[in-house]
Amino acid sequence: MGYESVDKLQKLLAEEVFSYTNDRKKAAGRALGTFLEIITYYLIKAWRLEHHAAIEKPLPEFANADITHNVEFTLHGSKRICETKYSDDDLPISGAAILRSLDFQQDGVSRKTAMLVDKHNVIRNACTLATCGSTFINAYVDSLRRRYSVHRLHMHPFAMFECKRVGVEEGAGKGPQTIEKAKQGSYVARTVSALQRIRKADGSLAGFLQKSESDFIITDYYELLSRVINSEDGELLRNFILTVGVVSNHGNWFTSDNPNKELKVLAQSYDWLLFLTDKGISEFITDLLIDPVTEYAAVREAFRKSYSAEKKGNVFTKVKMDYGSDAALCSYFAKNLKRIEGWFNVISPKGKSLKEMKRDLSVLANKDWESFYGAF
């Protein structure tokens, strides 16, 4: 079953899932925003970058730590501490219990109240157990192999992902908050990395990077971006963050023939701007929420449990996910990765492909961050 537009899908969800709400279309729109975040996170997992990931970690502006921004996902230098198998008899699995099992006694540790897997078999993605100075401890559940791993991550990320979706009110041609969301995303993308953008008189972009107190690099932005990513120079990499924006909803952001102002604002601000197509979100909803095969039925069950009138808690978000739904999502993304990657259009940089962005992320993930930041 296919749908011509996200708007028709939103109406379908409004009628079939959110009919009990006062504003069913608005509730369906919020759910579509959640889908965008979930698709992005499980794509990160499918790319084997999960053990570098944190969710909604406060991200300070470059050289201005008094101001921080919560973005959906950040990727950090990561070092595995352990991996452990478990069964249902071990539930619940708390962060405190994991730290006790590791005999974690490091000075300056701030332990978090965290439940990696609760008694109802709901997992917490990228679960932070503790912070320790310039590092933090995260645990990750591998639902397909029935185990979890614990990693130490450096506080400063090497990449960030921010998701933006704006719905259209009934009868309106454009969402009223579209430009404000675009400005917000643009501001964050421009302020968190040491690599800064300068607009030249001819309209092209130059990059500015201060390597040391008296050493400044100014050259073509994308040449400098590539130089930093492929460098092994800690002075270039330590305060650099690759910025990735992920947006959805054709009707609000642009038409293929006439990109509007909001998309242009974002495209000139992020290092990479990806657009999740109507076809992509339609296939996600159809395959997993409307007409799933038995293997993926747990996804629909978790979604309906989370958004029904009798819901007792949400187990279908980027942060908390029902265990069976997590396993089904991981399996779906692994088996359909090439098709899912085709759901995205690369808006900027022009002429670049998703394969090149994946390559950049992989290169950064495999840097020797310990040599740049010290042991962690």
C-alpha positions as CSV (number, residue, x, y, z in Angstrom):
1,M,0.0,0.0,0.0
2,G,1.4,3.4,-0.9
3,Y,0.5,7.0,-0.1
4,E,0.9,10.0,-2.4
5,S,2.0,12.4,0.4
6,V,3.0,12.7,4.0
7,D,-0.1,14.8,4.5
8,K,-2.3,11.9,3.5
9,L,-0.4,9.6,5.9
10,Q,-0.8,12.2,8.7
11,K,-4.6,12.2,8.1
12,L,-4.7,8.4,8.1
13,L,-2.9,8.3,11.5
14,A,-5.1,11.1,12.8
15,E,-8.3,9.1,11.9
16,E,-7.1,5.6,12.9
17,V,-4.8,6.2,15.9
18,F,-5.4,9.6,17.3
19,S,-9.2,10.0,17.0
20,Y,-9.5,10.2,20.8
21,T,-7.4,13.4,21.0
22,N,-8.7,17.0,20.8
23,D,-6.5,17.9,17.9
24,R,-5.9,14.6,16.1
25,K,-3.9,16.0,13.2
26,K,-1.5,17.8,15.5
27,A,-1.0,14.6,17.5
28,A,-0.3,12.7,14.3
29,G,2.1,15.5,13.3
30,R,4.1,15.1,16.5
31,A,4.2,11.3,15.8
32,L,5.7,12.0,12.4
33,G,8.4,14.0,14.1
34,T,9.1,11.1,16.4
35,F,9.4,8.8,13.3
36,L,12.0,11.1,11.8
37,E,14.1,10.8,15.0
38,I,13.7,7.1,15.2
39,I,14.6,6.5,11.6
40,T,17.7,8.7,12.1
41,Y,18.8,6.8,15.2
42,Y,18.3,3.4,13.8
43,L,20.2,4.4,10.7
44,I,23.1,5.4,13.0
45,K,22.8,2.0,14.5
46,A,22.7,0.3,11.1
47,W,25.9,2.1,10.2
48,R,27.6,0.6,13.3
49,L,28.0,4.0,15.0
50,E,25.7,3.4,17.9
51,H,28.5,2.9,20.4
52,H,29.7,6.4,19.7
53,A,26.2,7.9,20.2
54,A,24.6,10.0,22.9
55,I,21.0,11.3,22.9
56,E,20.1,14.9,23.8
57,K,23.5,15.5,25.4
58,P,24.0,19.3,26.1
59,L,26.3,20.6,23.5
60,P,28.3,23.8,24.3
61,E,28.9,26.4,21.7
62,F,32.5,26.6,20.5
63,A,34.6,28.7,23.0
64,N,31.4,29.8,24.7
65,A,30.6,27.0,27.2
66,D,28.0,29.1,29.1
67,I,25.5,28.4,26.3
68,T,24.6,24.8,25.5
69,H,22.1,23.2,23.1
70,N,20.3,19.9,23.2
71,V,20.5,18.2,19.8
72,E,19.0,14.8,19.0
73,F,22.2,12.8,18.6
74,T,25.9,13.4,19.0
75,L,28.8,11.0,18.1
76,H,31.8,10.8,20.4
77,G,35.2,9.1,20.6
78,S,34.4,5.8,22.3
79,K,36.3,3.0,24.1
80,R,34.6,-0.3,25.1
81,I,34.8,-1.3,28.8
82,C,32.9,-4.6,28.7
83,E,30.2,-6.7,27.0
84,T,27.7,-8.8,29.0
85,K,25.0,-11.4,28.1
86,Y,21.8,-11.3,30.1
87,S,18.3,-13.0,30.2
88,D,14.9,-12.0,31.4
89,D,15.7,-13.4,34.8
90,D,18.3,-10.6,35.2
91,L,15.6,-7.8,34.7
92,P,15.5,-5.0,35.6
93,I,19.1,-3.9,34.8
94,S,19.9,-0.6,36.4
95,G,22.9,1.7,35.8
96,A,23.8,1.4,39.4
97,A,24.0,-2.4,39.2
98,I,26.2,-2.2,36.1
99,L,28.6,0.2,37.8
100,R,28.7,-2.1,40.9
101,S,29.5,-5.1,38.7
102,L,32.4,-3.1,37.2
103,D,33.6,-2.0,40.7
104,F,33.6,1.5,39.2
105,Q,35.4,3.6,41.8
106,Q,37.0,6.4,39.8
107,D,37.3,9.8,41.5
108,G,35.0,12.6,40.4
109,V,32.3,10.2,39.2
110,S,28.7,11.5,39.1
111,R,26.4,8.6,38.9
112,K,23.1,8.9,37.1
113,T,19.8,7.4,38.0
114,A,19.3,5.3,34.9
115,M,17.5,2.0,34.0
116,L,19.1,0.3,31.0
117,V,16.3,-2.4,30.8
118,D,13.3,-2.1,33.1
119,K,11.1,-4.9,34.5
120,H,8.7,-4.5,31.5
121,N,11.6,-5.1,29.0
122,V,11.8,-1.5,27.9
123,I,15.3,-0.5,26.9
124,R,16.9,3.0,27.2
125,N,18.9,3.8,24.1
126,A,22.4,5.2,24.6
127,C,21.9,5.0,28.4
128,T,24.2,7.3,30.3
129,L,25.3,5.7,33.6
130,A,27.8,8.3,34.9
131,T,29.9,11.3,34.0
132,C,33.6,11.4,34.9
133,G,35.3,14.8,34.2
134,S,35.8,15.0,30.5
135,T,34.2,11.6,29.8
136,F,30.9,9.8,30.4
137,I,29.9,6.1,30.6
138,N,27.1,4.8,28.3
139,A,25.5,1.4,28.0
140,Y,23.9,0.0,24.8
141,V,21.6,-3.0,24.4
142,D,22.1,-5.4,21.5
143,S,18.6,-6.8,21.4
144,L,19.4,-9.2,18.5
145,R,22.2,-10.9,20.5
146,R,20.6,-10.5,24.0
147,R,23.5,-8.6,25.5
148,Y,24.7,-5.1,26.5
149,S,28.0,-3.3,26.2
150,V,29.4,-0.5,28.3
151,H,31.6,2.3,26.8
152,R,33.5,5.3,27.9
153,L,33.0,8.3,25.6
154,H,34.8,11.6,25.5
155,M,32.5,14.5,26.3
156,H,33.3,16.5,23.1
157,P,31.6,15.0,20.1
158,F,33.0,14.7,16.6
159,A,29.6,14.9,14.9
160,M,26.0,15.9,15.7
161,F,22.6,15.2,14.2
162,E,19.6,17.4,14.5
163,C,16.2,16.5,13.2
164,K,13.6,19.1,12.0
165,R,10.1,18.5,10.9
166,V,7.3,21.1,10.6
167,G,3.7,20.2,10.0
168,V,1.1,22.2,8.0
169,E,-2.1,23.3,9.6
170,E,-5.3,22.2,7.9
171,G,-6.1,24.6,5.0
172,A,-2.7,26.4,5.3
173,G,0.0,26.4,2.7
174,K,2.9,26.6,5.2
175,G,3.5,25.8,8.9
176,P,3.7,29.0,11.0
177,Q,6.9,27.9,12.8
178,T,8.9,26.7,9.8
179,I,11.2,29.7,9.6
180,E,11.8,29.8,13.3
181,K,12.8,26.1,13.4
182,A,15.1,26.7,10.4
183,K,16.7,29.7,12.2
184,Q,17.2,27.7,15.4
185,G,18.8,24.8,13.6
186,S,21.0,27.1,11.6
187,Y,22.2,28.9,14.7
188,V,23.2,25.7,16.5
189,A,25.0,24.3,13.4
190,R,27.0,27.5,13.0
191,T,28.1,27.9,16.7
192,V,29.2,24.5,17.9
193,S,32.3,23.7,15.8
194,A,35.7,25.4,15.7
195,L,35.4,25.3,11.9
196,Q,33.5,28.4,11.1
197,R,31.9,29.7,7.9
198,I,32.6,33.0,6.2
199,R,30.5,34.3,3.3
200,K,32.7,35.8,0.6
201,A,31.6,38.7,-1.7
202,D,31.0,36.3,-4.6
203,G,28.6,34.2,-2.6
204,S,31.0,31.3,-2.0
205,L,31.9,29.9,1.4
206,A,35.3,30.2,3.1
207,G,36.2,28.2,6.1
208,F,38.0,29.8,9.1
209,L,39.9,27.6,11.7
210,Q,42.2,28.8,14.4
211,K,44.9,26.1,14.8
212,S,46.9,27.8,17.5
213,E,47.2,31.2,19.1
214,S,48.9,32.7,16.0
215,D,48.1,30.2,13.3
216,F,44.9,30.8,11.3
217,I,43.6,28.8,8.3
218,I,41.3,30.5,5.8
219,T,40.5,28.7,2.6
220,D,37.5,27.2,0.7
221,Y,35.1,25.8,3.3
222,Y,34.7,22.3,1.8
223,E,38.4,22.0,1.1
224,L,39.1,22.8,4.8
225,L,36.3,20.5,5.9
226,S,37.9,17.6,4.0
227,R,41.3,18.5,5.3
228,V,40.2,18.4,8.9
229,I,38.3,15.1,8.6
230,N,41.2,13.4,6.9
231,S,43.8,14.9,9.3
232,E,45.5,13.2,12.2
233,D,46.4,16.6,13.7
234,G,44.8,17.0,17.2
235,E,44.9,20.8,16.9
236,L,42.6,20.6,13.9
237,L,40.3,17.9,15.3
238,R,39.9,18.6,19.0
239,N,37.2,21.3,18.7
240,F,35.8,20.2,15.4
241,I,32.2,18.9,15.0
242,L,30.7,17.6,11.8
243,T,27.2,19.0,11.7
244,V,24.3,17.0,10.1
245,G,20.7,18.2,9.7
246,V,17.9,15.8,8.8
247,V,14.6,17.3,7.7
248,S,11.3,16.1,6.4
249,N,8.0,17.2,4.9
250,H,8.1,18.3,1.2
251,G,5.2,20.7,1.5
252,N,6.9,22.8,4.1
253,W,10.5,22.8,3.2
254,F,10.7,23.0,-0.6
255,T,9.5,21.8,-4.0
256,S,12.0,20.2,-6.3
257,D,11.8,23.2,-8.7
258,N,11.8,26.0,-6.1
259,P,13.6,25.5,-2.8
260,N,12.2,28.0,-0.3
261,K,14.0,30.2,2.1
262,E,13.8,27.8,5.1
263,L,15.7,25.0,3.3
264,K,18.2,27.5,1.9
265,V,18.9,28.8,5.5
266,L,19.6,25.2,6.7
267,A,21.5,24.1,3.6
268,Q,24.1,26.9,4.1
269,S,24.5,26.1,7.8
270,Y,25.0,22.4,8.2
271,D,28.0,20.5,6.8
272,W,25.5,17.9,5.5
273,L,21.7,18.4,5.1
274,L,19.6,15.3,4.4
275,F,16.0,15.3,3.4
276,L,13.8,12.3,4.3
277,T,11.5,11.9,1.3
278,D,7.7,11.3,1.4
279,K,8.5,7.9,-0.2
280,G,10.8,7.0,2.7
281,I,8.5,7.9,5.6
282,S,5.6,6.3,3.7
283,E,7.5,3.0,3.4
284,F,8.5,3.1,7.0
285,I,4.9,3.6,8.2
286,T,3.5,1.1,5.8
287,D,6.1,-1.6,6.4
288,L,6.2,-1.3,10.2
289,L,3.0,0.4,11.5
290,I,0.2,-0.3,9.0
291,D,0.8,-3.6,7.3
292,P,3.9,-5.3,8.9
293,V,4.9,-8.9,8.3
294,T,5.0,-11.0,11.4
295,E,8.7,-10.4,11.9
296,Y,8.0,-6.7,12.5
297,A,4.6,-6.8,14.2
298,A,6.2,-5.8,17.5
299,V,6.9,-2.4,16.1
300,R,3.2,-1.7,15.4
301,E,2.3,-3.2,18.8
302,A,4.7,-0.8,20.6
303,F,3.5,2.2,18.6
304,R,-0.2,1.5,19.3
305,K,0.5,0.8,23.0
306,S,2.3,4.2,23.2
307,Y,-0.3,6.3,21.4
308,S,-3.7,4.7,22.4
309,A,-6.2,6.4,24.7
310,E,-5.3,3.9,27.4
311,K,-1.5,4.4,27.2
312,K,0.5,4.2,30.4
313,G,3.8,5.2,29.0
314,N,5.6,5.8,25.7
315,V,7.8,2.9,24.6
316,F,8.3,4.1,21.0
317,T,10.7,7.0,21.1
318,K,14.4,7.6,20.3
319,V,15.1,7.3,24.0
320,K,12.8,4.5,25.2
321,M,12.0,1.5,23.0
322,D,10.1,-1.7,23.7
323,Y,12.6,-4.6,23.5
324,G,10.7,-6.5,20.8
325,S,10.3,-3.4,18.8
326,D,14.0,-2.6,19.1
327,A,14.9,-6.0,17.8
328,A,12.5,-5.8,14.9
329,L,13.7,-2.3,14.0
330,C,17.3,-3.4,14.1
331,S,16.5,-6.4,11.9
332,Y,14.4,-4.3,9.4
333,F,17.2,-1.7,9.0
334,A,19.9,-4.3,8.6
335,K,18.0,-6.2,6.0
336,N,16.8,-3.2,4.1
337,L,19.7,-0.8,4.6
338,K,20.4,0.0,0.9
339,R,16.7,0.8,0.3
340,I,16.5,2.9,3.5
341,E,19.5,4.9,2.5
342,G,17.6,5.6,-0.7
343,W,14.9,7.4,1.4
344,F,17.2,10.3,1.8
345,N,18.2,13.1,-0.6
346,V,21.4,15.0,0.0
347,I,20.5,18.7,-0.1
348,S,24.0,20.0,0.7
349,P,26.8,19.8,-0.1
350,K,25.7,19.9,-3.7
351,G,26.8,17.0,-5.8
352,K,27.7,14.8,-2.8
353,S,26.3,11.4,-1.9
354,L,25.1,9.8,1.3
355,K,27.9,7.3,0.8
356,E,30.5,10.1,1.1
357,M,28.8,11.3,4.4
358,K,29.0,7.8,5.8
359,R,32.6,7.6,4.9
360,D,33.3,10.9,6.7
361,L,31.6,9.6,9.8
362,S,33.5,6.3,9.7
363,V,36.8,8.1,9.3
364,L,36.0,10.3,12.3
365,A,34.8,7.4,14.4
366,N,38.1,5.5,13.8
367,K,40.4,8.4,14.8
368,D,42.8,7.8,17.7
369,W,40.8,10.2,20.0
370,E,42.7,9.0,23.0
371,S,45.9,10.5,21.5
372,F,44.1,13.8,21.0
373,Y,42.3,14.1,24.4
374,G,44.5,11.9,26.6
375,A,43.5,8.5,28.1
376,F,39.8,7.9,28.6
